[in-house]
Amino acid sequence: MLHLILQSVANGVLIGSVYGLISVGLTLMFGVMNIVNFAQGEYLMIGMMAAYFLSKFLQLDPLTVAPLVGVVGFLFGMLSERLVIEPIIKAPQSAQIIATVGLGLVLANGVALIAGNNFLSVTTSYQSQTFNVLGLSFSASFVYAAVCALIMAIVLSLFLNKTRYGKAMRATSQNRSAVQLMGINPRWMYMLAFGIGSALTMIAGAVILPYTLTYPYIGQQFILIMFTVVVLGGLGSVRGAIIAGLVVGVIQSMSTLVLPIEIQNLPVFVVFFFALVLIPGGVLQRIRRGGQR
C-alpha cells in the first residue's frame, strides 16, 4: 500500500507540473489585465491540434515542435487580444465573461468545422518507455512533459524578474495608471501578457499530446482544472499557480486509489469549492498571513 501511495504522489507531481504550466498563462493574463479568459481551454486545444498537424507534416516529435507551437500561440494570443479582448477591457465583468465564453465556442466549433470531430493522437518512440527510480516507475511521456514544464517555468520566472519587459508587465499589474507616467504603454503590456499566456498554454498542449488524445472540445475537460489551480494558487500569482498545479495533480492522482478513474475529477470539484469558500486569495496568501502572526 505504501508503494502505491508513493507511486501516486510521484505521478501526481509529474502531472501537476503540467497543470501548473497550463494554468500559469491564465493567471498571468488576470494579473496584468484583470480579466479572466474563459476560452483558455480552447487555447490548450489549439496548441494540441497545432502540435498534431505540425508533427505529422514535419515528421517530428510533438516535443520538438513545441517551440514552434509557442510562437504560433504568441502571435495568435496577441491578435485575439487586439481583436476581442481590448474592446472589452473596460467593460463590465459580465460582458467580459460573455465575450470570452463566446470566443471559446467560436474556436472549438471552428476547429471542429475545419479538422472534424475525430479523436487524434500521435505515436512516439517513447510512449511505452518507463524509467525506474527507487522502485517507482515513471512513464517517459509524463517525465518529458514535466521537464518541459519546469523549463518553461524557469524561463518565465527569468523573463518576469530579469528583463525590462517582464518588469514592465509586473509594474502594470500593480498600478496601471502610474506606469504611464514612466513611459510604459499598458496596451502593449496587455498584448504581451495575453500573447505569453496563450503561448504557455499552447506549449503545454503540445507537451501533453504524446500521452493523451485531442479533439475540438477537449479544452472543456481542462478548464475546470485550470480554474481550480488558479483559484487555489491565487488569481494573478504565477508562483501560486505552479504550486497549486502540483497540489491538484497529487490530489487527482491519489484519488484513483479509492475512486474509479471515470470520476477522478470529482475531488477537483471539491477542491475548487473549498478553495473558493475557505482560501480566499490562494494558498500563498494564506501562508504569508500565517507567517505574519
Secondary structure, 3 states (H helix, E strand, C coil): CHHHHHHHHHHHHHHHHHHHHHHHHHHHHHHHHCCCCCCHHHHHHHHHHHHHHHHHHHCCCHHHHHHHHHHHHHHHHHHHHHHHHHHHCCCCHHHHHHHHHHHHHHHHHHHHHHHCCCCECCCCCCCCCEEEECCEEEEHHHHHHHHHHHHHHHHHHHHHHHCHHHHHHHHHHHCCCHHHHCCCCHHHHHHHHHHHHHHHHHHHHHHHHHHCCECCCCHHHHHHHHHHHHHHHCCCCHHHHHHHHHHHHHHHHHHCCCCCHHHCCHHHHHHHHHHHHHCCCCHHHHHHHHHHC
